[in-house]
Amino acid sequence: MRITSSNVETLSLLLFCDVLQEQIEYVFLVIFTLECIIKIIAYGFVLHPYSYLRSGWNFLDFVIVVVGLVNNYCLPRLLQLVAVEV
């Protein structure tokens, strides 16, 4: 494949979009994590009838936040540990 200025521009645009997408993902993760924490403080976590995890939508939000946090923070560090040990 021959490298042209059009290919370089396309590649740089794709890299910019990837970086932008990652930054937007972090912003939304912070927003939803703060929402989750505020609702847990306001409603309680699980013990009374109107607590945070008793609502189906809040439970879904909690699962999405936990998966997002694991995906962005725990999983990369775990993979680094595995790579170091091998």
C-alpha positions as CSV (number, residue, x, y, z in Angstrom):
1,M,0.0,0.0,0.0
2,R,1.4,3.4,-1.0
3,I,1.4,6.1,1.6
4,T,-0.3,9.3,0.4
5,S,-1.3,12.5,2.2
6,S,-4.9,11.3,2.0
7,N,-4.1,8.1,3.9
8,V,-2.2,10.0,6.5
9,E,-5.0,12.5,7.0
10,T,-7.5,9.6,7.3
11,L,-5.3,7.8,9.8
12,S,-4.8,11.0,11.9
13,L,-8.6,11.6,11.8
14,L,-9.2,8.0,13.0
15,L,-6.7,8.4,15.8
16,F,-8.2,11.7,16.9
17,C,-11.7,10.1,16.9
18,D,-10.4,7.2,19.1
19,V,-8.8,9.6,21.6
20,L,-11.9,11.8,21.7
21,Q,-14.1,8.7,22.2
22,E,-12.0,7.6,25.2
23,Q,-12.1,11.1,26.8
24,I,-15.9,11.3,26.4
25,E,-16.2,7.8,27.9
26,Y,-14.3,8.9,31.0
27,V,-16.5,12.0,31.3
28,F,-19.7,10.0,31.2
29,L,-18.2,7.4,33.6
30,V,-17.5,10.1,36.1
31,I,-21.0,11.7,35.7
32,F,-22.7,8.3,36.2
33,T,-20.5,7.3,39.1
34,L,-21.3,10.6,40.9
35,E,-25.0,10.1,40.2
36,C,-24.7,6.6,41.6
37,I,-23.0,7.7,44.7
38,I,-25.4,10.6,45.3
39,K,-28.4,8.3,44.9
40,I,-26.9,5.7,47.3
41,I,-26.4,8.4,49.9
42,A,-29.9,9.7,49.4
43,Y,-31.9,6.4,49.2
44,G,-29.7,4.0,51.1
45,F,-28.1,1.0,49.4
46,V,-30.3,-2.0,49.8
47,L,-31.8,-2.4,53.3
48,H,-35.2,-0.6,53.2
49,P,-38.1,-1.0,50.6
50,Y,-37.3,2.2,48.6
51,S,-33.5,1.8,48.6
52,Y,-31.2,2.3,45.6
53,L,-30.8,-1.3,44.5
54,R,-34.5,-2.2,44.9
55,S,-35.4,-0.1,41.8
56,G,-34.7,-2.0,38.5
57,W,-33.4,1.1,36.7
58,N,-31.0,2.0,39.5
59,F,-29.8,-1.6,39.6
60,L,-29.1,-1.4,35.9
61,D,-27.3,1.9,36.4
62,F,-25.2,0.4,39.2
63,V,-24.2,-2.6,37.0
64,I,-23.2,-0.3,34.2
65,V,-21.1,1.9,36.5
66,V,-19.4,-1.1,38.0
67,V,-18.6,-2.7,34.6
68,G,-17.3,0.7,33.4
69,L,-15.1,1.1,36.4
70,V,-13.7,-2.4,36.2
71,N,-13.2,-2.0,32.4
72,N,-11.3,1.3,32.7
73,Y,-9.4,0.9,36.0
74,C,-9.2,-2.7,37.3
75,L,-8.8,-4.7,34.1
76,P,-5.9,-2.8,32.6
77,R,-3.9,-3.0,35.9
78,L,-4.7,-6.7,36.2
79,L,-3.5,-7.3,32.6
80,Q,-0.3,-5.4,33.5
81,L,0.3,-7.7,36.5
82,V,-0.3,-10.8,34.4
83,A,2.1,-9.5,31.7
84,V,4.8,-8.8,34.3
85,E,4.5,-12.3,35.8
86,V,4.7,-14.1,32.4
